[in-house]
Amino acid sequence: MPLELPYPPIFIRNEIRRGLPRIIQFIRHIPQPKYYKLFFHFIAMYVKAIPEKCCGCVMCEVVCSMKHWNVVNSYRSGIRVEKKNVIEDVPFVCSHGHLCNFECIDACKFDAMKKNDAGIVYVDYENCTGCRACERACPLHAVWIHEKKAYKCDLCGGDPECVKFCSQDALVVEV
Amino acid sequence: MNGYGGSVLTVNLTTGEGVKKPLDEKLAARYLGGCGFGAYFMNRVVDAKVDAFSPDNALMVAPGLFVGTAVPTGGKTSFFSKSPLTGGWGEGVMGGRIGLSLKQAGYDMLILTGKAQKLSYLLINDNEVAIKSAEHLQGATTRDTADAIKEDEGKDVIVAGIGMAGEKLVRFAVIDCEDRQSGRGGIGAVMGSKNLKAIAVRGTHDIPVANPEKMYRVMAEAYTKLKESPAFQDDGKYGTGEFLEWMNKEKGTFPTRNWREGVFDRRQQIDPYYWAPRFAIKNKGCVQCTKPCGKAFVMEKFDGSLDGIEYETLFSLGGNCGIEDVEYVARANELCDLHGMDTISAGGVVGLVMDLYENGILGKEELGVDATFGNGEALLELIEKMARREGIGDLLAEGVKRIAEKIDSGAEAYAVHVRGMEPPAYDVRGIKGMALAFMTSPRGACHLRSGAYALELTGKFWKFEGVDRLSSRDKGYEIAQMENFMAVYDSLGVCKFSRGIYLLNFADMLDAVTGKPLSEDELVTIGERICTLKHIFNIKAGWKREDCRLPEKIHRPIPEGAAKGSFVSTEEEREMLDDYFAARGWDRNGIPGKKRLEELDIAEFME
């Protein structure tokens, strides 16, 4: 029987897979005076979607737009479910750098896509012009433009509401 | 207007003109939305005497009041039309996203009249309305139709369309949106008669609510309540068919083999406790639902998958046709979904055909298949023929009542229908309140207009206690109240499976959504107003007291099981109807009295 190597934990696996570009990107985005937060940047959380469990009830869209804008409008939500067919419902949500290389921040020419101290990528609506550069750049299709503004997940400041209201546990917080 | 889209859209398909009118605030307060608006506009717009397939008949879509707000399980949308199956009130409720996007586009009511020149689809893009050619989609399945339109118009449009059955005017064709179906009684066929293949909607506006903070709090409370209820676990694991074994073994009221028996002896495989762990890969929910009961079912024997199988389908395509292999039931369900047919009616028709075949009234040369009870291949072939109206299918597509009339030679004794509508999976010989509910429901034999089965079988619900299902006494008031109760649910757009948790305690939610809280009594009055309006539509369409009668099979006792020997006699039938009319304040012939109509403020509709 072949010897089984121990399986490294997820963040090490991710680092290995992404390689050098990710590390360069990462260093570029550290706010310079706050080196002590380096560790927290490394493990900033994100909402992980599990399409195999998603039932397509779009409660996450409802809750998200309700929480941020006090109305229900799926076009103002930071998470969206695409109902592909009977057995495939796929939620799209930002990974805050876990599964991407912050392409949206690089693509934005107006300094509207920012990252805060906690590693959360958010939209600065004063600067956003709705040019669609971020929408096109996002490899996860998790940024959308509606009425000249970009909409994406901001993790509700660290306590995502969609996760609380997902009855099927298809959305989980992953660090 | 808080909680509403704010306008009513009328589209004349003949001329292609759309008229947008603001929604009357008084109207909204009196009818809430959904089926309330349907009851009002059906009486206003449609002449009840026209043929269901004529261009003068209208097809209406109305999202419930709570659609597009944050109320959990409040995402239901209703479809209305004059029914080609019963020739009276036609209605269907679904949980697809079409209502949400309609409301986001700003419409609380969509009324379609006239008839398009050629097969086309209606595109509503916020304020723009366009009628586009759908000739390339002729004969396409519901899923292909949605995919093709999404490819042309963008991924974010929501499509509600019909399949082959709707185009061919099968009298029990339904409308499909994201594998959720609506329109028992042939509303899909009405859509087909208008040469309309699909309605595609993109709505991007906000839906405002009166008190967002309260809304958020109410949502969180309701979510916790729903999640902690025992129904969440049962429905989540096994779907709506969870109580199939209980209905068979403990109650003996699972109609089997075209209502010959009340217990299905070969039910092991169609029981969700058997198939859910094997075939279902995940749950499927309606929009805004936090206790999904649908199942994503992937078949092994056949190539395909479906959203189901619901309890009613397990009866109609399973037990009613004697099918024991769940994969045949699933495949038949998928075929019905793809072609856009009602599974209850399709199963009722196949059950009748199998009964007639075994009794020698229909032969193999006419049918082309060996249609004995339990033959899965025959079931699939008959459904395929029905949807395409090929050969014998042309007759089968007319529904149980018309089949029995056309075949004659004693077939009427085997036909199970009330006013032309095939009944759902509650053997009313052992649930007498439901027997009355079948007779009085505005769309023919229907379990959802009253939802009294849970009350009858468990004995208590809401304000009723100690109800005896085998007695026919005091059922009138009970059924009338339950119909009012359910009309409120339909107009609010709330799922009926959460009725045990919400009851009629909607004051907080209404306060948060519209800013006008309504007490239980006020809601019941609104419910009664809606029910009476539906009945008035039926009267105008030619309804008579004699139409309210049960099929002959119900007058014969159940041969075995827990409800052995129970049946509904003609005297009981008459007694219960009298009781019901008295409770409603209608006269002996079922005509609403002027006094009651004035109390409800709807006297002008009766003229």
Interface residues (C-beta under 8 A of the other chain):
Chain A: E52 K53 C54 C55 G56 C57 V58 M59 V62 V63 M66 K67 W69 N70 V71 V72 N73 S74 Y75 R76 E82 K83 N85 V86 I87 D89 H146 E147 F165 S167 Q168
Chain B: G68 T69 A70 P72 R97 L100 Q104 R143 K155 E178 D179 T204 H205 D206 I207 P208 V209 P212 M215 Y216 M219 Y223 L226 K227 F232 G236 I281 K282 N283 K284 G285 C286 V287 Q288 C289 T290 K291 P292 G294 A296 V298 S305 L306 D307
